[in-house]
Amino acid sequence: MYRVFLADDEPFITEGLYDIIDWAGLGLEIVGHADNGQKALNAMKQTPVDILITDISMPVMTGLELISAAREFHVDLKVIVLSGFDEFAYLKEGMRLGIENYLLKPINVEELRATLSNTVEKLSSFKERRMISGFSTQILKDNIMHRWLTGQIGAAEFKERTDLLGINIEHPYLAAAVLRTETGQAEVFELIDRQVKHNEGLTLFRDIDGDLVLLALMDDAERGLEELNQILKGIHERLTNYRPLRISVGSVESLMDHAGVSYYNAKKTQEYFWIYPDQDMMDYSQLPIRQELDRVDFTLDWGAYAKSVISKDKETLHQQIQDDFRLILALPGVMPQDIQNVALEMIVRFKVELESIRHTEEPDLFYEAFQNVRKAETIDELSKTIQEAADMTIDFLISDIKSPVVQQVLNYIHKSYSEEFSLKLLGIQYNIHPVYLGQLFHKETGETFTEYINKYRIEKAKEMLKTTNLKVHEIARNVGYWETGYFYKQFKKYVGISPTDYKGLL
C-alpha cells in the first residue's frame, strides 16, 4: 500500500477526498491530513509519505512552499496539485517542482482516479527496481557493519566491502549511537535514513538484535560528538509518533582500532534506561553510575564474571561477588551510595550478558533484583541480592524448557494459527487466569502473546508467498487475518516491506 497525505484548508474538500475514491482498491491508504501547509510539513516529517495531494492556496504555508520543503526529506515524493485558480504561473511553478497533475476545483473524480492510478504504476515500477537493489544493499550493509563492530571481519575484507557499498571510513574517530523503539521500527528506519543518507559521515544499519545503529565518523572528537548529539536530538524531536524512542550514545573511539568499543558501550547504555526510565537520551560518558564508580576508583572485571556465567559456575560467581564487595569496602572514602551503584552495575551486567547469549530481552526477569538493591540496608543484603541474580541468570540458561501450559499454548498456536483465539479463550481452555497466562507466556518466550502470534502468522505468510500463487488477500485469510489492511500493516512491521513488494523480490 502506498501512503497518501492530504493538505487542504477546506474541510469539505478533505472529507470529500476520503469518500469519492476507493483508496484501498488503488493500493493506497490515507495516512493523514492537515488544513495548512506548515501542519502538513510537520506531520510529514514524522510519517513516511509516497503521494501528497495539496491545495495551492493555504494559510501559513502555500502548497508550492510545502512541496519544496517536503522534497528535502521525501526526495521521491509524488505530488498532485489542487487549485481553484486556473493560473498559468501556478501551473508553471508546479511543473518546475515536478508534479503529477494540476487539477482544478471542483475536482473531476475520473481525472483524479486516473492520475492516482498512473502515479501508483509509476511508483511500483520505480520502487521495484529500487527495492531489489536497496533491500539487497541494506542487508549486506547490516551484515558487514555488525561483523566489523563485533570483531568478525578482517581489515582488508572490511575495506573491500565498504568500498563496494560506497561507505567512506577515512576518518580518525567514530562514535556509535543505538536507537531502540517498541513500535514502527521499519518506518523509523526509513524516516531516519531519509534524514541522514546525504551526510557522508553518518551510516545507518540494523544490528542482529533489531536495534538501529547510527555510526558517526569524525575528524575532531569533541566537536564531532557535539554535532552527533544535536542530530540525535533533532531525530528524537521529530519522531514523536514513535515513542518511546530511546537513544544511547557510545564513547568516541579511534575508528580503526576501537570502533567496536563505542558500539558495545552504546548497547550497554541502553540497559540503563531500565534504571532511569524518565530519560530518552543517554551518553555513555555521562552515565551517573559510571561517574560514581570512577570517583571511587573501582573497576568491575566483568570478563571474569562472563566466563563463570558461560560455564554456569555458581560457586565461582558467588566468590567473585563476595571478593568484589570486600574490595570496595576497603577503598578509602567509599560511601553507601558507591556500594549500591556497584550492585546496580552488576545487575545491569547480568541482564546484558543473558541477552547477548540468548538475543532476546528479559526486562522483567531482573526487576525484583533491581528493587531489592534499592531497598537493601546492609552489605550482606546487597551481596545476597547479587548472588541471587547470578543464580537466576545461570538457572535461566540451564533450563530454557517451557512450562507445560505454555508449551500447550505454543502447540495450539502452531496448529491453529489461522483461527481466531485470545488469551481469554485459551485461559478457559487450560483452566488458568488469562492475565497470569499472558505474564507466563511473556516470561518464557520473551514476547507478548500478540507479538508471538503476529510473528508466527507473518512467517507462514512469507512461506505461502514463496511457494503458492495465492493472492495477497487469500494468504491474509489463510494465516488468520480477516482484514487485509491490518495484514499489510503487520507484514510491513515485521518484514520491513509490503507483501506485494516481498513477492516481487522472490
N, C-alpha and C positions, 0 to 999 in steps of 0.2 A: 504494500500500500504506500503510495506517495502522499506526502503531507502538504496540506494547503493552509495558508493563513489569509484571513480576510481583513482588509483595512478600509473602513468607510465610516464617515461621520453621520450617515443617515441610517438610523436603526432599521427602518423598513426594508432598505436595500440589503443589509446584512441578513436579516431574518428571511427575506425572500430567497437569497442565495442558498441558504440552508435547505430550503424546501423545493426549489424548482429543478435541482439537479440530483440525479441518482449517483451520489458520490462514490459509494461502495461499488456500484456497477462499473464505474470507470477505473476502479482500482485506486481510489483516492479517499482520504479522510481529512476532515477539517480539524486542525489541532489548536485553533484559537482565532480570536478576532479582537479588533480594537477600533475605537472611534476617533483616534487621531494618530498621526504618523509617529510621534515620539513614543506613545504607548506601544504601538506595533513594533517599533525598533527594539524597545526594552524587552518585550516578550520574545522576540525572535532571537535575541542574544542567548536565551535560555532554552530554546526549543528548536530542534532540527526542522527545517522547512525546505521543501522542494519547489513549491509554487506559491507565489504571492499574487493575490488579486487585490488591487488597490485603486482607490479613487485618486484623482489628480488633486482636487481642491479639498484640503482638510486643515483644521486648525493646528497650531503649534509647529507642525512639520508637514510639508506638502508631500504628495505621493512621489513626485520626482526626487525630492530630497531623501525620502525613505528608501527608494530603490538604490540610490547612490550609496547611502550609508550602509544598507543591508548587504550590499555586494562585497563590502570589506571583509565580512566574516562568512557569508554564504556565497562563495565565488561562483558556483554553478546554478544559482537561483534563477528559476524561470518566472517571468512576470507577465501578468495580463492587466492592462490598464483600463479602468472605467472612467468615463468623464461625461459631464453634462455639457461640455463645450466642444464644439466642432472647430477647434483652433489648430491651424497648421503648425504654429510654433510649438504647441504641446506635443503634437504628433512627431515633429522633427526631433525634439529633445528625447522623447520616449524611444525613438528608433536609435538615437545615438547611445542610449543606455542599454539597448538590446532587449526589446520586449517581444512577446509572442503575438500580441494583438492589441489594438486600441479600439475599445468598444464604447459606443455612445449609449447614454441612458435615454429613454428606457431600454433595458437590455434585451437584445434579441436572443432568446433562450437557445435556439438551434445553433446560432453562430457561436455562443459561449460553449455549448456542448461540443461542437466540432473543434473549437480551439483547444479545449481541455483534452479531447481525445488525441489530437495531433501532438500536444505537449507531452502527454503520457508516453506516446510512441517514441518521441524523441528522447525522453528521459530513460526509457527502457533500453533503447539502443546504446546510448552513451554509458548508462550505468552497467550494462552487461560487460562491455569492454573494460570499463574502469574496475569493475568488481573482480573480474578474473585476474587482472593484473594487480590491483591493490590488495585483494584478500591474500593472494599468494605472497606478495611482498611483505605484508604485515606479519603473517605467520613466520616468515623467515626472519624478520627483524626481531620479533618476540623471542624466538629461539636463540638467535645469535647473542642478543644483548643479555639475556638471562644466563647463558653459558659463560659469557665473559665476566659478569659480575659475581658469579659463583665459582670462578677459577676452573672451568671445564673446557677451556679453549686456549690454544697456544697463540702467542703474539702474531706469528706470521699468518696463521689462518684467519685470525680476527681482522687483521689489516686487509686481507684479501676480501673478506666478506663486507667490511664497511665500505671499501672502495666500490664494490658491486652495488651496495644499497645507497651509495651517494651520501654517506654519513661522514662528516668532517671531524676527525679526532685530533687535529693538530692544535691542541691547547694544553697548557701545563696543569690546569686544575679542573676538578669536577666535583659536583655535589648532586646527590640523588634525592628526589622527593617522592614519597609514596602517597597516592590518593586513593582512599577507600570509601565506597558508598554502598548503601544497602539496596538501593533501587536504581533502575535505569542505567546500568553500567555501560551498555552499548551506546546509549545516547550521550552519556557524559564523555566517553572516549571520543565520539565524533565531534562534540562541541569543543573540547579542549584541543583536539587535533587541528581543527579549523583555525583556532586562535594561534597556535604555535608553529604550524608547519612551514611558515615562511621565515622563521627565525632559525638560522643555521646552527646556532649554539644550543638549541633545545631538541631533544629526541624523546618521543613518547612511545611506550610499549606496554604490553601486559606481561606480568610475570606468571610463574607456574601456579601461584595461589589465586590468580584472577585480579590482583591489585593492579592499578595503573601506576606506572613509574615514569616520572619525568626527569631526564638527565640534563643537567645544565653544565655546559663546558665554559671555562673561564680563563681569562688571561691574568686577571687580578683577583685574588681570593676574597678579599674583604668587599670590594665593590661588586664582584660577581654574586656573592651571597645576598647582598642587599637588593640587587636587581631581581634575583630569583624570588626572594620573599615578596617583592612588590607584584611580580607576575602572579604568584600563587594567591595572594590576597585578592587580586583582580578576578581570578578564576573563581574563587570562593564566593565573592560578592555577586558575580553574575549568575552562578548556578544555584539560585535559591530554591528552584523546584526539585532539587535532588538532595535535600538534607535528610539525615546527617551526611555531610561530606567532610571526612576527617583527613587532614593533610599533615604529614610529618616530613621534616627536612633532616637529612643526614649531615654528617660532618663534611667540610671541604677537604679534599684529599688530592694527592698527586695522581693525575689521570692514569698514567701507565703503571704505577706501582701499587696504588692502594684504592682503586676505584671501587672494588668490592666492599671495602670497609665502610664507605659512605652509604652504599646500598644496605648493608647489614644494619647500620645504625639507624637509617630511616625506617626500616622494617621493625626494628626493636622499639623505636619511639612510638610506633602505632599502638603498642601494648599499653603505653602509659595513659591513653585516653580512657582506659578502664579505671585507672586511679583518679584521673582528672576529667570526669565526664562533661564538665562545663566548658572545656576547651574545644576549639575547632581546628586550630593550627598549633603545632609544637615543633620546636627546633631542638635537635639532639644536644647542642651545646648549651641550651638553656633549661634543660630538664631540672626541676627542683631537687629531685632525689640525687641525681648525678652531682649536682653542685655541692650538696651536703656531704656526699661521700668523698668528694675531692677535698673538702675542707678538713676532714679528719684523717686524710692521708691513708685511706683504706681501699684496696682493690680486690674485688672478688675474683678468684681464679676459677672462672666458670668452665674452662677446658677440663679441669679435673672432675668437676661435677658432671659434665656432659658424658664423660667416659663411664662414670658409675651408673648414670641413667640408662645409657645404651646397653651396658652389661647387666642391668637390672639388679645391681648390688646394693641392697638396702643398708646393710651393715656398714659398708664403707661410706655411704652417703650420710648416715647418722653421725659417724665420726667426723666427717668433714664439716658438717654443720656445727657440731659442738666445738671443734677446734677454732672455727672462724669466730664464733661468739666469744671465746676466750681471748682471741687476738684483739678484737675490737674493744673489749672491756679493759684491756691493758693499755690502750692508747691514751696518751696524755690529753686532758681536756675534753674527753668524749662526753657527750650529753645523751640523755634518754632518747631524744628525737633522732640522734645519729644511729642508735642501735635499731630503732623502729624502721628507719629508712633502709638499713641493710636487710632487714627482714622483708620489707616490701619489694626490694630489688630481687631477692631470692624467689619470691612468689612469681614475679613477672618472668624471671628467667626460666622457672619450671614450666610456666604456661607457654612461653616461646619455644622451648625445647620440644615439648609434646606436639605442638602444632607443626614444627618443622619436620618431625618424624612422620606424622600422620597426614599432613597437608589439609587438615580441617581445623576450624576454630572450636575451642572449648571454653567459651566465655563464662559459663555458669559453673564449671567444674571447680574453679578455684575461688569462687565468690565468698564462700564461707571462710576459707583460709584468710582471705583479704580482710574480712570483717574481724576475725579473731586477732589478727595483727594489730588492727586499730584499737581493739578493746583490751589487749594484753597489758597487765600491770607489772609483771615481773619478767626477768630474763628467762627464767625457766619456762614460763608460759609461751614466750616468743619462740624459744628453741623447740618446744614441743609442737607448736603450730607448724613450724617449718619442716620438722621431721614427718609430721602427718601429711603435709603437702608432697613431700618427696615420695612417701609410701604410696600416696594416691596416684602420682604420676606413673610409678612403676607398675602398680596394680592395673592401671588403665591400659598400659602397653602389654602386660601379660595376658589379660583377659579382655579380648575385644569381641566376646561372644554375646549376642543379643539375648535379652530375657525372652522366655517362651512366648509371652503375649506380643512383644514387638516383632519377633520372628513370624508369628502367625499373621500379624498385620501386613508385614512385608510380603509374605507369600500371597495374601489376598490381593494386594495391590498389583503384584506381578501377573497374577492370573486374571484379574477383573478390572484392569485399568481403564477399559472403555466404558465401564458402568459409572453411574452416579453414586457416590458414597461420601460419608463425612465421619468425623471423629465421634459425633453423637451416635450415629448408627452402628459404628464399629464398637463403641463403648458398650452399647446394649448387647451386641452380638457376643462380646467376650467378657461381659459382666464386670466392667471396670469403668470408673468415672471418666468421662471424656476429657476433662481438664487434666487429670492425672495422666491419662493415656497420652495426651499431647506433650506433656512435660517429659514423660519417659521416652517417647519416640524421639524427641529433640535431643535428649541427653545421650541416647545410644546411637543415633545416626549422624548427629552433628547438623541436622537440618530440620526445619519445621515440617509438619505433616503436609502442608500445602506445597512447600518448596519441593519436597521429595516427589510428590505425585506429578507436579508440573514438569520437573526434570525428566522423570521416567517416561511420561507421555510424549514429551518432545523427542526423546531418544528413539522411541518407537516410530514417531512420525518421520524422523530422519531416515530410518530403515525403509519405511514404505516409499518415501520419495526416491530412494536409491533403487529399490527393487520392483516397484509397480508402476503402472501408467495411470493410477487413480488421480482424479482431480484433487486440488488442494482442499476444497470443502468436504470431499468424501473422506480424505485422510483425517481431517479435523474430527469428523464424527466417529471414525473408526478408533481414534485414540481417546475419545471421551469429551471432546469439545463440541457443544451444540451451537455455539455462537462463533462463526468464522472469524469475526473481527477480534474476539478475545484470543483465539488460537494464534492469529498473526502476531498479536502483542506479546504473547508468551514465547512464541518461537523466536521473535526478534530479541527478546530479553535474554534468552539462554544461548542462542546461536550467534547473535550479532547481526544477522541479515534475515530478510523475509523468506518464507518457504519457497516462494516463486524464484527469488534470486538464488537460493540454495540449490533448487532443482536445475537452474541454468548452469551451475558450476560442475554438475556431475557429467 
